[in-house]
Amino acid sequence: MFKRLSVVVLACLTLTACGGVDPNSPLGQRKAIFKQMLKTSEDMGGMLRGRLPFDGQKFADGAVKLDGLAHEPWQHFPQVKDSDQSSARADVWEKQARFQDLAKQLESVTGELVAVTRTQPLKAAELGAPMDKVEAACKACHTEFRNH
């Protein structure tokens, strides 16, 4: 009985491992960063849209975190497409100049958002436009370079 159970458990573990992405691979690294970016921006957007209570300090901290994250994923796009599991289109590798341009735009608008949050106290009404720029930069890149 123990032998059968061991075989079943081993088979389940093997099947589970087949579907995953190596967290240390370039794909795994950038997916983790993008998930952190999404979570951070969703919390910030939630504060501006009334889904979460507005907290100026948390919003400012989120802006700093988002700006830091916005500079990280690009280093995890190797010169050659690395996996079929990626949501990235082949255009990422075929149109590198445009991809890098959109990455720089995101970095720029997250930097602008951080600058706006340095003036305390923060007012949610004044943060909508800079946050919209960040969301538009994300969307522009996703529209061109991500398989949805």
PyMOL commands that set and color helices and strands:
alter all, ss='L'
color gray80, all
select helices_A, chain A and resi 2-18+26-48+56-70+73-76+91-94+96-117+124-145
alter helices_A, ss='H'
color red, helices_A
deselect
rebuild
show_as cartoon
